[in-house]
Amino acid sequence: MKHLRAQDFQGQWRLTRRIEDRRLRIEGELEGEAILVPVQDGTLTYRETGELRFGDSAPLEASRAYQWAFDEAVVKVAFTDGRPFHDFVPEGLHQGSDHQCGSDRYRVEYDFTNWPQWRAIWTVKGPRKDYTSISEYAPA
């Protein structure tokens, strides 16, 4: 499997996300896009927007943004204010680093085995949260 670089991710991606919230016993879906734009050598800004719907409720506009810094073998993801979020290896199937948010633990696995389609699977557990989020990306 090839080691992916910043330029491999640049551009627009179609994004679909399924969310299974075990604590609230609801399922959600997001349809939207992710755009990765270079801001300096080896760093991309990741921005996603979409429509999020849980069950029969009215859709919500959803968005988020991160900074992706590509190091030799690792992508370091940070919040837009520079605080670290998690790291991942951009190839094959790899567990990313965990992120602790208060008492809730975020665990991610990235799957690049079907490149240029790829996915990120988040499992979040703690006293306030218990859900799995599967984000699927495809070239737009």
C-alpha positions in Angstrom: 0.0 0.0 0.0 1.3 3.4 -0.9 2.1 6.0 1.7 -0.3 8.9 1.0 1.0 12.5 1.0 -0.7 15.9 1.4 -1.2 16.3 -2.3 -3.1 13.0 -2.5 -5.8 14.5 -0.2 -6.0 18.0 -1.7 -9.3 18.9 -3.2 -13.0 18.1 -2.8 -14.4 14.9 -1.4 -17.9 13.6 -1.3 -18.7 12.8 2.4 -21.3 10.5 3.9 -21.5 9.7 7.6 -23.5 7.2 9.6 -23.9 7.7 13.3 -25.2 5.1 15.7 -25.8 6.7 19.1 -26.3 3.8 21.6 -26.9 6.1 24.6 -29.8 8.0 23.0 -30.8 5.0 20.8 -31.0 7.0 17.6 -29.2 6.9 14.2 -28.1 9.8 12.1 -26.8 10.4 8.6 -24.8 13.3 7.2 -24.5 14.1 3.5 -22.0 16.7 2.5 -18.4 17.4 1.3 -14.9 17.8 2.7 -12.4 20.1 1.1 -8.7 19.9 1.9 -6.8 23.0 0.9 -3.0 23.6 1.3 -2.1 26.4 3.7 1.7 25.8 3.7 4.1 23.1 2.7 2.8 19.8 4.1 -0.2 21.3 5.9 -3.8 21.2 4.8 -6.9 22.8 6.1 -9.8 20.3 6.3 -13.3 21.7 6.2 -16.5 19.8 6.0 -20.0 20.9 5.6 -23.2 18.9 5.2 -26.8 18.2 6.2 -27.2 16.1 9.3 -30.4 14.3 10.1 -31.4 12.1 13.0 -34.4 10.0 12.5 -37.4 12.0 11.3 -36.1 15.3 12.8 -35.5 18.4 10.7 -32.1 18.4 9.1 -29.3 20.5 10.6 -26.4 22.2 8.9 -23.2 20.8 10.2 -19.6 21.9 9.8 -16.2 21.4 11.3 -12.6 22.2 10.5 -9.1 20.9 11.4 -5.5 21.4 10.4 -3.7 18.3 9.0 0.1 18.5 9.2 1.9 15.8 7.3 5.1 14.5 8.9 7.3 11.8 7.4 5.0 8.9 8.3 2.2 10.5 10.3 -0.5 13.1 9.9 -1.0 15.2 13.0 -4.5 16.6 13.2 -5.2 19.7 15.3 -8.2 21.8 16.0 -8.2 25.2 14.2 -6.9 26.9 17.3 -3.8 24.6 17.2 -4.7 22.3 20.0 -3.7 18.7 19.1 -6.6 16.3 18.3 -5.1 13.0 17.1 -2.5 11.4 14.7 -2.8 8.8 12.0 -0.7 6.9 9.5 -2.0 7.7 6.0 -1.8 4.2 4.5 -3.6 0.8 4.7 -5.7 0.2 7.7 -4.4 1.9 10.9 -5.6 2.7 14.3 -5.1 6.5 15.0 -4.2 7.9 18.3 -6.9 8.2 20.9 -8.3 11.6 22.1 -9.5 12.2 25.6 -12.2 14.9 25.9 -13.1 15.2 29.6 -14.2 11.7 30.6 -15.1 10.6 27.1 -12.5 8.7 24.9 -12.5 9.1 21.2 -10.8 6.2 19.3 -10.4 6.3 15.5 -9.4 3.8 12.8 -8.6 5.0 9.2 -9.0 2.7 6.2 -7.2 3.6 3.0 -7.2 0.1 1.5 -9.7 1.1 -1.2 -8.0 4.4 -2.2 -9.1 6.9 -3.5 -12.1 5.9 -1.4 -11.4 5.9 2.3 -13.1 6.0 5.7 -12.7 7.1 9.3 -14.4 5.1 12.0 -14.8 6.8 15.4 -15.9 5.0 18.5 -16.7 7.3 21.4 -17.3 6.1 24.9 -17.7 7.7 28.3 -20.2 8.8 30.8 -21.8 11.4 28.4 -21.3 9.6 25.0 -21.6 6.2 23.5 -21.6 6.2 19.7 -19.9 5.1 16.5 -19.5 7.4 13.5 -18.4 6.0 10.1 -17.3 8.6 7.6 -16.9 7.6 4.0 -15.0 9.7 1.5 -14.9 9.5 -2.3 -13.5 11.8 -4.9 -16.1 14.5 -5.8 
